[in-house]
């Protein structure tokens, strides 16, 4: 969990000075913006860790539906402010760490990712989520260079 916490702090450090317009801009050649990528990381982590473990995620289903795999910035209905998405982004990894230490993730349903990686348990999901966070960190960095 510490890698997730530190990754999230790093991403926050590179987006913290951006304007709302920069968060929402979709550069030419891209399908998403920074807000969607950050919300997507929140939703994906909650789905991979909580939903696959038959635990209710710490974000509403509406949030998950706006930012899950297969959505786009067009899915965002402006219910969530940028500051709220960032707060969830930074707070939920610590909550995940606490829940993991409590041993809550015992009923994990195996899942095959879109890249063909099979997640058999919570530790696989945590590891895969680290890869996923890295991919989107790169996308966010590219978008920042173009906005």
C-alpha positions in Angstrom: 0.0 0.0 0.0 2.9 2.3 0.6 3.8 2.4 -3.1 0.2 3.4 -3.9 0.3 6.1 -1.3 3.6 7.5 -2.6 2.5 7.2 -6.2 -0.7 9.2 -5.4 1.4 11.9 -3.6 3.7 12.1 -6.7 0.8 12.5 -9.1 -0.8 15.1 -6.8 2.5 17.1 -6.8 2.5 17.3 -10.5 -1.1 18.4 -10.9 -1.5 20.6 -7.8 -0.7 23.8 -9.6 -3.0 23.2 -12.6 -6.1 25.3 -13.3 -9.5 23.8 -13.6 -9.3 24.4 -17.4 -6.0 22.4 -17.5 -7.6 19.5 -15.6 -10.4 19.4 -18.1 -8.5 20.0 -21.4 -8.2 17.0 -23.7 -5.1 17.5 -25.9 -5.2 16.6 -29.6 -4.6 12.9 -30.0 -5.9 12.1 -26.5 -9.3 10.7 -25.5 -9.1 11.7 -21.8 -8.1 14.6 -19.6 -6.4 14.8 -16.2 -9.6 14.8 -14.2 -10.8 11.6 -15.9 -7.4 9.9 -15.4 -7.4 10.7 -11.7 -11.0 9.7 -11.2 -10.3 6.5 -13.2 -7.5 5.6 -10.8 -9.8 6.0 -7.8 -12.5 3.9 -9.5 -10.2 1.2 -10.7 -8.5 0.8 -7.3 -11.9 0.5 -5.6 -13.2 -2.0 -8.1 -10.0 -4.1 -8.2 -9.6 -4.3 -4.5 -13.1 -3.8 -3.0 -15.6 -4.9 -5.6 -13.6 -8.0 -6.5 -13.5 -8.9 -2.8 -17.2 -8.5 -2.4 -16.8 -5.4 -0.2 -18.7 -2.2 -0.9 -16.3 0.4 -2.3 -15.8 3.7 -0.4 -17.1 5.7 -3.3 -20.7 5.7 -4.6 -21.7 3.5 -7.6 -22.4 6.7 -9.5 -18.7 7.7 -9.2 -17.5 4.2 -10.3 -19.9 4.4 -13.3 -18.5 7.8 -14.4 -14.8 6.8 -14.2 -14.6 3.0 -14.7 -12.8 1.3 -17.6 -14.6 2.1 -20.9 -15.8 5.5 -19.9 -14.5 8.9 -21.0 -14.7 12.5 -19.9 -18.1 12.6 -21.5 -19.3 10.2 -18.7 -18.6 12.8 -16.1 -21.7 14.8 -15.2 -20.0 17.4 -13.1 -21.4 15.9 -9.9 -17.9 15.7 -8.5 -15.7 18.8 -8.1 -12.0 18.5 -9.0 -11.1 19.1 -5.3 -13.4 16.2 -4.3 -11.9 13.8 -6.8 -8.4 14.8 -5.6 -9.4 14.3 -1.9 -10.7 10.8 -2.7 -7.5 10.1 -4.7 -5.3 11.0 -1.8 -7.4 9.6 1.1 -8.5 6.2 -0.1 -5.1 4.5 -0.3 -4.6 5.0 3.5 -8.1 3.6 4.1 -7.2 0.7 1.8 -4.1 0.1 3.9 -6.1 0.0 7.1 -8.7 -2.3 5.6 -5.9 -4.6 4.3 -4.3 -4.7 7.7 -7.6 -5.6 9.2 -7.7 -8.7 6.9 -11.0 -7.6 5.2 -10.0 -8.9 1.7 -10.7 -12.6 2.0 -13.4 -13.3 -0.5 -11.6 -12.2 -3.7 -13.2 -13.3 -7.0 -10.5 -14.1 -9.6 -10.4 -11.7 -12.5 -8.7 -11.5 -15.8 -7.6 -8.0 -16.7 -7.9 -6.5 -20.2 -4.1 -7.2 -20.6 -4.7 -10.9 -19.8 -3.2 -10.9 -16.3 -5.1 -13.1 -13.9 -5.7 -11.7 -10.5 -6.3 -14.6 -8.1 -6.2 -12.7 -4.8 -6.0 -9.3 -3.2 -2.2 -9.3 -3.3 -2.3 -9.8 -7.1 -4.9 -7.0 -7.4 -2.7 -4.6 -5.3 0.3 -5.5 -7.5 -1.7 -5.0 -10.7 -3.1 -1.7 -9.5 0.5 -0.5 -9.1 1.1 -1.2 -12.8 -2.1 0.5 -13.7 -1.3 3.6 -11.7 2.1 3.8 -13.5 0.4 3.7 -16.9 -1.9 6.5 -16.0 0.9 8.5 -14.3 2.6 8.5 -17.7 -0.5 9.6 -19.5 -1.0 12.4 -17.0 2.6 13.5 -17.5 2.1 13.5 -21.3 -1.1 15.5 -21.0 0.6 18.1 -18.8 3.3 18.6 -21.5 0.6 19.4 -24.0 -1.7 21.7 -22.2 
